[in-house]
């Protein structure tokens, strides 16, 4: 997939405006948006026709030459503008506050902060807001309370050494028969944790629903 220049610039302007909303002046270098005084940067890639009627926004956060965090968001709609609007809104709700606090130190009431002991290392855990899409508006969606604690238990038994680690949690009920679960660790699919997500008592529904959450660990 190829990102057109005008579409790439639109994402740059959205990111610059978003940082400005939180009090950050920025500069741009080759599509990277760099908050003033920071060694870290953010970049977005927009694919308006990733699939039929669905676009994909990929956000990258540059930590160093060997570490780039990646999160992706789908946007649906009749036009590319509608798709980008939905995908960017999803990013702002689900992941941006977590990035902002973990990477740039801007506190948010949408992020829970905990201290986790992992092996011999201590990490600050920045846990983002749980995001839910539920197409069945007639019923309240009950999400298994244990899913995050189960994934936390799994993380605490990992061998982690880097300054940062990041995890994306996703579960979708497609139609009451088919489901999809995925957990990513440092951009890679984490199969064992994905099986834990699948094994929980998720509600069956004939309507589509999805749950996602993002968290970042930063070494103390």
Backbone torsions as a table, in degrees:
resi	resn	phi	psi	omega
1	UNK	NA	139.8	-177.5
2	UNK	-111.9	133.9	176.9
3	UNK	-93.2	120.5	179.2
4	UNK	-72.9	149.0	-173.8
5	UNK	-58.9	-45.0	-178.1
6	UNK	-66.7	-34.0	178.1
7	UNK	-70.6	-39.2	177.7
8	UNK	-62.5	-40.4	-179.9
9	UNK	-66.8	-34.2	177.7
10	UNK	-61.9	-40.3	178.7
11	UNK	-67.8	-39.8	177.0
12	UNK	-57.3	-46.4	-178.1
13	UNK	-66.1	-37.4	176.8
14	UNK	-62.8	-42.3	180.0
15	UNK	-67.6	-41.6	179.2
16	UNK	-62.2	-42.9	179.4
17	UNK	-67.1	-36.3	178.8
18	UNK	-64.6	-46.5	177.5
19	UNK	-62.1	-39.4	-179.5
20	UNK	-62.0	-37.0	178.1
21	UNK	-57.4	-31.0	-178.9
22	UNK	-99.8	16.0	172.4
23	UNK	89.3	13.8	-179.3
24	UNK	-104.5	123.5	166.6
25	UNK	-80.1	147.6	-175.5
26	UNK	-134.6	162.0	168.3
27	UNK	-127.8	161.5	-177.0
28	UNK	-119.0	138.0	175.5
29	UNK	-141.1	111.5	178.8
30	UNK	51.1	43.4	177.5
31	UNK	87.9	-11.7	177.0
32	UNK	-83.6	132.3	176.2
33	UNK	-98.2	119.7	-172.8
34	UNK	-116.9	110.3	175.4
35	UNK	-60.0	140.9	-176.1
36	UNK	-55.0	130.3	178.3
37	UNK	80.2	6.8	-175.9
38	UNK	-106.3	148.6	172.4
39	UNK	-91.9	-6.4	-178.0
40	UNK	-102.7	155.8	-176.5
41	UNK	-146.3	161.4	-179.7
42	UNK	-129.2	144.2	-179.7
43	UNK	-142.9	146.7	179.4
44	UNK	-123.6	142.2	175.2
45	UNK	-120.1	128.0	-177.0
46	UNK	-116.1	124.5	178.0
47	UNK	-117.1	96.7	-171.4
48	UNK	-67.6	-20.7	-178.8
49	UNK	-128.1	54.2	178.1
50	UNK	-60.6	-42.3	169.8
51	UNK	-141.2	178.6	-179.4
52	UNK	-62.4	123.3	179.2
53	UNK	65.9	11.5	-179.9
54	UNK	-132.9	129.0	174.4
55	UNK	-105.7	165.0	179.3
56	UNK	-131.3	128.1	174.8
57	UNK	-106.4	120.7	176.2
58	UNK	-108.3	125.3	179.3
59	UNK	-107.9	129.9	176.8
60	UNK	-117.2	138.2	174.6
61	UNK	-118.4	117.3	-178.4
62	UNK	-84.2	119.3	175.2
63	UNK	-99.9	-51.2	172.9
64	UNK	-158.4	-176.8	-174.3
65	UNK	-64.3	-17.5	-179.4
66	UNK	-110.2	2.0	-176.2
67	UNK	-141.9	112.2	175.8
68	UNK	-131.3	119.1	177.5
69	UNK	-80.0	139.8	-179.0
70	UNK	-131.5	132.0	173.3
71	UNK	-134.2	140.1	-178.2
72	UNK	-123.5	149.4	-174.9
73	UNK	-139.7	134.9	178.3
74	UNK	-91.3	149.0	175.1
75	UNK	-137.3	127.5	-178.9
76	UNK	-108.5	154.3	179.0
77	UNK	161.1	168.3	-179.2
78	UNK	-73.2	-31.6	-177.5
79	UNK	-120.3	162.9	178.6
80	UNK	-63.3	-34.0	179.3
81	UNK	-64.9	-43.3	178.5
82	UNK	-63.6	-40.1	-179.5
83	UNK	-65.5	-44.9	180.0
84	UNK	-64.0	-40.6	179.4
85	UNK	-59.6	-44.3	-179.1
86	UNK	-69.2	-43.0	-179.4
87	UNK	-64.9	-41.1	-179.2
88	UNK	-68.2	-38.3	177.5
89	UNK	-62.9	-38.2	177.9
90	UNK	-63.6	-43.3	177.5
91	UNK	-60.8	-46.4	-178.1
92	UNK	-62.2	-38.3	-178.2
93	UNK	-77.3	-44.3	-169.1
94	UNK	-87.9	-37.1	-167.6
95	UNK	-127.2	-31.5	-173.6
96	UNK	-59.0	-45.5	178.7
97	UNK	-59.0	-33.4	179.4
98	UNK	-69.6	-45.4	174.7
99	UNK	-58.0	-46.4	-173.9
100	UNK	-60.8	-40.8	-178.3
101	UNK	-80.3	-43.5	-176.6
102	UNK	-70.6	-38.7	-174.5
103	UNK	-95.1	-43.2	-173.4
104	UNK	-109.7	2.6	170.9
105	UNK	74.8	14.8	179.8
106	UNK	-91.7	109.8	-175.5
107	UNK	-68.3	149.3	-178.9
108	UNK	-141.8	142.0	176.4
109	UNK	-75.9	-1.6	176.6
110	UNK	-93.7	2.3	-177.9
111	UNK	-124.0	132.6	174.7
112	UNK	-99.0	132.5	-177.8
113	UNK	-112.7	129.1	177.9
114	UNK	-135.4	160.5	173.6
115	UNK	-107.0	124.1	-178.5
116	UNK	-115.2	134.8	174.1
117	UNK	-96.4	116.6	-178.3
118	UNK	-123.0	106.3	-174.1
119	UNK	64.5	-125.9	178.8
120	UNK	-96.4	0.6	-176.0
121	UNK	-104.2	150.5	172.6
122	UNK	-110.8	135.9	179.6
123	UNK	-128.0	143.5	165.6
124	UNK	-84.6	126.9	178.1
125	UNK	-101.2	123.5	178.1
126	UNK	-108.0	108.8	-171.3
127	UNK	-107.0	117.0	-176.5
128	UNK	-77.7	170.0	179.3
129	UNK	-63.6	140.0	174.1
130	UNK	-71.5	127.0	179.3
131	UNK	-106.0	134.3	-177.3
132	UNK	-130.4	133.0	167.8
133	UNK	-115.8	124.6	-178.1
134	UNK	-134.8	113.3	-177.7
135	UNK	-79.4	-13.8	177.6
136	UNK	-93.1	94.2	-175.7
137	UNK	-76.7	-10.0	-176.5
138	UNK	-83.1	-14.0	-176.6
139	UNK	-132.2	141.4	175.8
140	UNK	-74.4	134.4	179.8
141	UNK	-85.1	123.7	176.8
142	UNK	-100.2	115.0	-179.1
143	UNK	-95.0	135.5	178.1
144	UNK	-54.7	121.1	-176.3
145	UNK	-64.6	-23.6	-172.3
146	UNK	-84.7	-6.4	-170.1
147	UNK	-63.1	-41.9	-179.3
148	UNK	-70.7	-38.6	179.8
149	UNK	-66.9	-34.0	177.5
150	UNK	-66.7	-41.6	178.7
151	UNK	-69.5	-38.3	176.7
152	UNK	-59.6	-45.5	178.7
153	UNK	-57.0	-40.6	178.7
154	UNK	-66.5	-43.2	179.9
155	UNK	-62.4	-40.9	-176.8
156	UNK	-64.0	-18.7	178.6
157	UNK	-98.4	5.3	177.2
158	UNK	-84.5	159.8	172.9
159	UNK	-96.4	103.8	-177.4
160	UNK	-117.7	135.0	-174.8
161	UNK	-132.8	-20.4	-174.2
162	UNK	-73.7	166.2	178.8
163	UNK	-63.4	-38.7	178.9
164	UNK	-127.1	147.1	166.5
165	UNK	-139.7	149.7	-177.0
166	UNK	-142.8	149.5	-171.5
167	UNK	-138.4	134.5	175.0
168	UNK	-115.4	129.0	-178.6
169	UNK	-114.2	132.3	-178.1
170	UNK	-146.7	135.3	172.6
171	UNK	-139.5	137.6	177.8
172	UNK	-134.8	131.8	169.0
173	UNK	-95.5	115.0	-173.5
174	UNK	-80.0	-53.7	-174.1
175	UNK	-151.4	16.2	-177.8
176	UNK	95.1	-20.5	177.3
177	UNK	-110.5	-42.2	-177.5
178	UNK	-104.4	137.4	176.2
179	UNK	-132.9	163.5	177.4
180	UNK	-142.8	129.9	178.1
181	UNK	-129.7	141.7	177.6
182	UNK	-150.0	136.6	171.2
183	UNK	-124.5	129.8	176.9
184	UNK	-110.8	145.4	176.7
185	UNK	-128.5	116.5	-179.3
186	UNK	52.9	47.1	176.8
187	UNK	78.8	-7.8	-176.6
188	UNK	-106.9	143.9	178.2
189	UNK	-63.9	130.2	-177.9
190	UNK	-107.1	94.0	-171.1
191	UNK	-61.0	-44.6	-177.1
192	UNK	-61.8	-42.2	179.3
193	UNK	-70.7	-33.6	176.4
194	UNK	-61.6	-37.7	177.5
195	UNK	-65.8	-34.8	176.9
196	UNK	-63.4	-44.7	178.3
197	UNK	-59.2	-43.5	-177.8
198	UNK	-64.5	-34.2	-172.8
199	UNK	-75.4	-11.3	-175.6
200	UNK	-78.1	166.3	-173.8
201	UNK	-84.3	70.1	177.3
202	UNK	-75.9	142.9	-179.7
203	UNK	-69.9	136.2	173.5
204	UNK	-84.6	136.9	179.9
205	UNK	-147.7	145.5	175.4
206	UNK	-74.6	-14.1	179.3
207	UNK	-100.0	150.0	179.2
208	UNK	-69.7	137.1	166.0
209	UNK	-145.7	156.6	-179.8
210	UNK	-145.2	147.7	178.4
211	UNK	-129.7	133.3	176.3
212	UNK	-141.6	153.7	179.3
213	UNK	-154.2	149.1	-175.7
214	UNK	-130.4	137.0	176.4
215	UNK	-141.3	149.7	-179.6
216	UNK	-124.7	136.2	172.4
217	UNK	-105.4	135.1	176.8
218	UNK	-127.0	125.4	-177.1
219	UNK	-64.7	135.0	179.4
220	UNK	-80.0	NA	NA
